[in-house]
Amino acid sequence: MALYVMKFGGSSVGDLERLKRVAKRIIEKKEQGHQCVVVVSAMGDTTDELIDQSRNLNENPPAREMDMLLTTGEQISVALLSIAIHQQGHDAVSMTGWQAGFRTDETHGKARIQDIQPERVKNALHDGQIVIVAGFQGMTNSGEITTLGRGGSDTTAVALAAAIEADVCEIYTDVDGIYSTDPRIVRCARKLKEISYDEMLELAHLGAAVLHPRAVEYAKHNNVCIVVRSSFNHNEGTYVKEEAIMEQGVVVSGIAYDKNVARISVLGVADLPGVLANMFGALADAHIDVDIIVQSGVQDGEADFSFTTDLHDCERAIAVLEQIRAEVPYREVTSEVDLVKISIVGAGMVSHPGVAAKMFKVISETGVSIKMVSTSEIKVSCVVAADNIHDIIRALHTAYGLDTLEQAFVGGPKDRR
């Protein structure tokens, strides 16, 4: 008997028929003699619909009230799934995130898990019940309901698996594993049998939507074995683990892209000690993540800086820079949107020269200019205009020998959480 955490995203529970199919899938595992804890996202477009309703009332709704509102989507899912399992003759109990023991910090909309007290989950398992937990949510020590932000249900599942010492954390989605790139763009993408935490973390940070970076970080820190599988079939999935076997001759294991990219340029910054610390410290205090940073040469005691951030944080970042202009004198701030960050990732890149050069050549042959570049031992990222992005991905996929003769399986719309 093993202890499984099973996470199902929004597309997997998008309607009542899919809920019934998920219930059957869980019962199959239970009848094999295993213990099951299930983490569920909101059904289909429920979250988007709730956001739209709130903005019809108020363009800038209070963050606390948005958390109160959005957590109801997952609560509907867990209750309906429990009802479906009961109808099929098995005992299940649904729990909110806070009932399952999730305690978070006070940051509404992007809360961080501080502690998990899973005694109630363990007691229900001991009583033979299937436990169904609402993803994406928790509660502060002062009793405020919070949400965990993008990828929160993945994070809930992995963190709960660590807390209850589960044998495996299965992430069910609309694709049957982790592919060398988005199989919706490249249908001949290569499905990976396994991938290391480090490679998956890079891919997740760089835009691969199948797993969220925070979930992978939790898994790596707590040595949680993740398996990404499809809720639409029983195909073998992809294992995410500490050490993964590299396929013969494969230098680049994955290609990711992120369309939510903005470039902000701060021009004419005084070349003084502490300027960068003040600038990026203020952005960090505002919870704005900064990615690629490029500095031009100093001329007449001034320098130009460019950095990328999430598209949704662009206006806030500019506002922060305007607020600190007295501390960090500069001439002007400009921004650019309609950009994409495209990245190649592979543990084998470090010992193979010319990998980056091939990427630059392939992109140039599509007629697209590279605006920014960032590298590490296992990845190269290029920021480019959004035009022709699908053509670039297909060309890179072919150039690095990742095409296969098989067609990738995609079972439904992409999960949002």
Secondary structure, 3 states (H helix, E strand, C coil): CCEEEEEECCCCCCCHHHHHHHHHHHHHHHHCCCEEEEEECCCCCHHHHHHHHHHHHCCCCCHHHHHHHHHHHHHHHHHHHHHHHHHCCCCEEEECCCCCCEEECCCCCCCCEEEECCHHHHHHHHCCCEEEEECCEEECCCCCEEECCCCHHHHHHHHHHHHCCCCEEEEEECECCCECCCCCCCCCCCECCEEEHHHHHHHHHCCCCCCCHHHHHHHHHHCCCEEEEECCCCCCCEEEECCCCCCCCCCCCEEEEEEEEEEEEEEEEECCCCHHHHHHHHHHHCCCCEEEEEECCCECCEEEEEEEEEHHHHHHHHHHHHHCCCCCCCCEEEEEEEEEEEEEECHHHHHCCCHHHHHHHHHHHCCCCEEEEEEECCEEEEEEECCCHHHHHHHHHHHCCCCCCCCCCECCCCCCC
